[in-house]
Amino acid sequence: MRILWLDAFHAGSHKAVATGYAAHSAHQVTVIGLPQDGGWRWRMRGAALSFVRMVRERFGDVPLYQQFDVLVVTDMCDVATLLGVGRQLFAGLPVALYMHENQLTYPLPAGRKLDLTWPWMNYTSMVAADLICFNSDFHRQSLLKALPSLPRRFHDYHEVAFVENLAVRSCVLYPGIDLHRLDVTDAADAPAAQKGAPTVLWNSRWDYDKQPLVFLQAVSEVIARGHDLRLIVLGEYVDQQAEVFEEYRQKLADYTIHWGYVPDMARYCTLLHQADIVVSAAIQEFFGIAVIEAAYAGAVPLLPRRLTYPELLPSDYHADCLYDDDEALADGLVHLLHRHGQIDRQALRAWALRFDWQQMAPTYDIALAGMV
């Protein structure tokens, strides 16, 4: 089978899914991507026209159904415009839409009002697609539940029948992850046996929707209660100059093994394998690649009882590894500081491995082959 994958925001996890699937699929997968430069808003507006041009330049004006069996487009592209402007190119080709995220249920920062332009593009893209693939069932259910309210925000002719037809054309395809790239094969890079205080890891993005300050406040509270720990703070900074983060860096310096984003994969792996506990405080997470990576490397996850986490984490771990709300994070961390050594990390590693591309690529292959 021949698959054309158009990735409108070819960076981060979007790029990792596109290239990872292309590398591990049993089928022939061709990826055309647009960089993140210019921001997601411009990609949502302009990606469709750029893709029509790029596809024509690469494959000519011959209808794509003669060269491919399935077209996959990611959520940062306006699929309705893509198929309209490129109707001669794309006619007759089944279209799958991969939803990494959406702009309707994504929580906005304080003071920002929802611009309905972007969720409406998500909505019409879903209507135009033959198959809608979500990166978690939480994402699927939350968006499908919220969508009927979107057309009703307008004056009339709400056409909600289009919304009602979306669920039957949707499925869940968890993102595949190249977990074996995290293996430490060189003895010199392997972490030494940990002694003393447990090591707590943060490896999420430093943005408002991941709540790094909630994490840092909880760590500080735990230390103030008299509990000892070591700290590894990773993740990509959104605002590296934020004064509050510098204050916490200085405050926690005596407990910190590492602080700051690590672009080098070998160094990232070494730090990941030193962690005993990985923490998330997210208020937005449609999947959770960082947590899966850390669990594969041997860290016990401590996660909020919301979003995708109860869905992904096996129920046997819920009592130890899920906390109820932000106020309960410090108590949950104290619990795991004492309990983490009794939790089967090999079983957690086996759980994480279910998301490796060796397991996920055949699932993608089956789902997309079913469209032909």
KABELDA-V564675 format. One record per backbone hydrogen bond with DSSP energy under -0.5 kcal/mol. NH is the residue of the N-H (numbers start at 0). CO is the residue of the C=O. If there is no record, write none. Layout:
# KABELDA-V564675
nh co
NH CO
NH CO
This chain:
# KABELDA-V564675
nh co
2 0
2 27
3 69
4 2
4 29
5 3
5 71
6 4
6 31
7 5
9 33
10 8
13 10
14 10
15 11
16 12
17 13
18 14
19 15
20 16
21 17
22 18
23 19
24 20
27 0
28 26
29 2
29 27
30 28
31 4
33 6
38 35
41 37
42 38
43 39
44 40
45 41
46 42
49 45
50 46
51 47
52 48
53 49
54 50
55 51
56 52
57 53
58 54
59 55
61 58
63 88
65 62
66 63
67 63
68 1
69 1
70 93
71 3
72 95
73 5
74 97
76 73
78 76
81 77
82 78
83 79
84 80
85 81
86 83
89 85
90 86
92 89
93 68
93 91
95 70
96 130
97 72
97 95
98 96
98 132
99 97
111 108
115 113
117 114
118 114
119 115
120 116
121 117
122 118
123 119
124 120
125 121
126 122
127 123
128 124
129 94
130 94
131 168
132 96
132 130
133 131
133 170
134 98
139 135
140 136
141 137
142 138
143 139
144 140
145 141
146 142
147 143
148 145
149 146
150 146
151 147
152 149
153 150
161 158
163 159
164 160
165 162
166 162
168 165
169 166
170 131
172 133
176 354
178 176
180 177
181 178
182 179
184 182
186 184
188 185
189 185
199 197
199 229
200 276
201 231
205 235
206 204
209 206
210 206
210 207
211 206
214 210
215 211
216 212
217 213
218 214
219 215
220 216
221 217
222 218
223 219
224 220
225 222
226 221
229 197
230 254
231 199
232 257
233 201
233 231
237 205
241 238
244 241
245 241
246 242
247 243
248 244
249 245
250 246
251 247
252 249
254 251
255 251
255 252
256 230
257 230
259 232
262 260
264 262
267 263
268 264
269 265
270 266
271 267
272 268
273 270
274 270
274 271
275 198
276 198
277 299
278 200
279 301
280 209
282 208
283 208
291 287
292 288
293 289
294 290
295 291
296 292
297 294
298 293
299 275
300 298
301 277
302 320
304 322
305 303
307 284
308 305
310 307
311 307
312 308
316 313
317 314
320 316
321 317
322 302
327 324
328 325
331 327
332 328
333 329
334 330
335 331
336 332
337 333
338 334
339 335
341 338
342 339
344 342
347 343
348 344
349 345
350 346
351 347
352 348
353 349
353 350
354 351
355 352
356 176
358 355
359 355
360 356
362 358
363 359
364 360
365 361
366 362
367 363
368 364
369 365
370 367
371 368
